[in-house]
Amino acid sequence: MAKLNFGGVTENVVTREEFPLSKAQEVLKDETVAVIGYGVQGPGQAMNQRDNGINVIVGQRKNSKSWDKAVKDGFIPGESLFEIEEALQRGTIICYLLSDAAQIKLWPTVKKHLTKGKALYFSHGFGITFSEQTGIVPPKDVDVFLVAPKGSGTSLRRMFLQGRGLNSSYAIYQDATGKAFERVIALGIAVGSGYLFETDFKKEVYSDLTGERGTLMGAIQGIFAAQYEVLREKGHSPSEAFNETVEELTQSLMPLVAENGMDWMYANCSTTAQRGALDWWKRFRDVTRPVFNELYESVAAGKESQRSIDSNSQPDYREKLEAELKDLRESELWQAGKTVRSLRPENQKEAAPVASHQSKTAELLKKLVENTEA
């Protein structure tokens, strides 16, 4: 395990250099990894493990949309795709990747198949950390750990196919076999992690719930909406307001931040932009920090988890969710965004490829010359 300096703090990190795929394959050679749930994280993690040579099976309800998707992704009914309970019986490592609400509902069935020596794997600390709310308390004779990729399953799969890796956190809650560390790191490498940093279940879920409601999704949408609305109220067009609020950020500036950091992005912008950003960022920090403190305390108190459980367990949750997403989708901000995205060169379906255009031009010139000579 490497010890790396993160801004003056030394942390434990596992890299592919010290724990290569070949080692992960050796650790998992006698395991059957059963991926239960084929929604957000399931497809990416299952396909990456399969393509990395791990014996992975998928457990899903037969004749469901997720079952059909698994078949489309190459999992074979009766060989690598089974009904949930059969997959639970066959698996020696259970990757519990259902939604938090669905995990609560299925838990009695899962627990029944967690026999001595098996492992229970999560990609989120929710069920274990908030066990008083979820009822998820594993038997003492099984390993319990998590690998949490810092991104969606779609991003995990996309980066894997590009030969890249998504960083992940890992945590061990229970080591019943003495092999929990090797098992969790091997799985982390097998699902496509670039590197793995150490945490625990509570810290993972506290940071995750805060991040989702904060800069990753909730806060960023709120900031987008606020700036867009101010620009529109001041007479700017929808396209201009969207470009200055979202498009330039996502298409130009954030890639620079991802490449070398915020300071490097600042250094590669105009001096006017630099001065403005340096003058204003602390004011935004000071205004939003109390909101983030309130958010974190709500997470730590279990209020956010309870709200999620109560809301997501309702029979009409999907209908209510779609109504909320419809409002977001049909807002002027994101309708303007839809048009702006359609204008990107890569989305111009009717535009002829450059090579094709050049070829047609060459043919026309040739005919022109031939006609002239005639």
C-alpha positions, 0 to 999 in steps of 0.5 A, a space after each residue: 500500500 502506498 502512502 501519498 501526500 494529499 495537501 500535507 496529509 498522508 493517506 493510504 492508497 492502493 494503485 494498479 502498480 502494486 496491485 495489478 490485474 493479474 494479482 486481482 485475478 489470482 485472488 478471485 480465481 475461486 470466487 463467484 461474484 454475484 452482482 445483484 441489481 442491474 441499474 446504475 452501478 451494476 452494468 458497468 461493474 459487472 461488464 468490467 469484471 467479466 472483461 477482466 476475466 473474473 467469474 461474475 454472474 448477474 442476479 435479476 428479476 426475469 423478464 424485467 427491463 434490467 434482465 433484458 438489458 443484461 442479456 443485451 450486454 452479453 450475459 447468458 440466462 442459465 450461465 451468467 444470468 440468473 434469478 436473484 435467489 439463485 445468483 445469491 445461492 451461487 455467489 461467494 461474493 455478493 455485490 449488493 448494487 440495488 438502490 438503497 430502498 430496494 436493498 432494504 426490501 430484499 435484505 431478508 432474502 439476501 441475509 438468508 444466503 450469506 453463509 459462513 465465509 461469503 462476502 457482502 460487497 457494497 458500493 455505498 455505505 448507506 445500508 450499513 451506516 444507517 442500519 437502525 433505519 434500514 435493518 441491514 445487519 450482516 451475520 458476523 461470519 461473513 466479510 463486509 466491505 465496499 468499493 465506491 467508484 467516484 462516478 456513475 456506472 456509465 462513467 466507470 464503463 466508458 473509462 474502462 473501454 478507453 483504457 482508463 480508470 475511475 478512482 474509488 474509495 474502499 472500506 472494510 466493515 467486517 473481516 471474518 475470514 482474514 481475507 477481506 483486504 485482498 478481496 476488496 482490493 481485488 474487486 476494486 481493481 477488477 471493476 475498473 478503479 484507477 486507484 483506491 483510497 482508504 475510508 470507512 463506511 460512515 465517512 463514505 456515506 456522509 461525504 457521498 450524501 453531502 456531495 450529491 446534494 452539494 457541488 456534484 448535483 444539488 448546489 451546481 443546479 441551484 447555482 446554474 439556475 440562479 445565474 441563468 435567471 439573473 442574466 435572463 432578467 437583465 435582458 440576455 437571450 436564452 442562448 447567451 445566458 446558457 452559454 455563459 452559465 453552463 456551456 463554457 464551464 462544462 465544455 471549456 473550463 472544467 476539462 482544464 480543471 480536471 487536467 491540472 487543477 483550478 490554479 492552472 485553469 485560472 492561469 490559462 484564462 484572460 487576466 480580466 477573468 482571473 481578477 474577477 474569479 480571485 476577487 469573488 470566489 471567497 464571497 461565494 464560499 462565505 455565503 454557501 458554507 453555512 448551507 453546507 454545514 447545515 447539509 452535513 449536519 442533516 446527513 450526520 443526523 440521519 435526516 437525509 437518509 430517512 427522507 430518502 427511505 421514506 420517499 423512495 419506498 412509496 409506491 408512486 415514487 417513480 411517477 413523482 420522480 418523473 414529474 420533478 424531472 419533467 419540470 427540470 427538463 422542460 425549464 427554459 434553462 435546460 431546453 436552451 441547453 438542448 438546443 445548444 448541445 444540438 449545435 455542437 459539431 459532433 452532434 450535427 448528424 446531417 453534416 458530411 464528414 470532412 473526408 467525404 466532403 473533400 472526396 466529393 469536392 475532388 470529384 467535382 473538380 475532376 469533372 470540371 477539368 474534364 469538361 473544360 478539356 473537352 
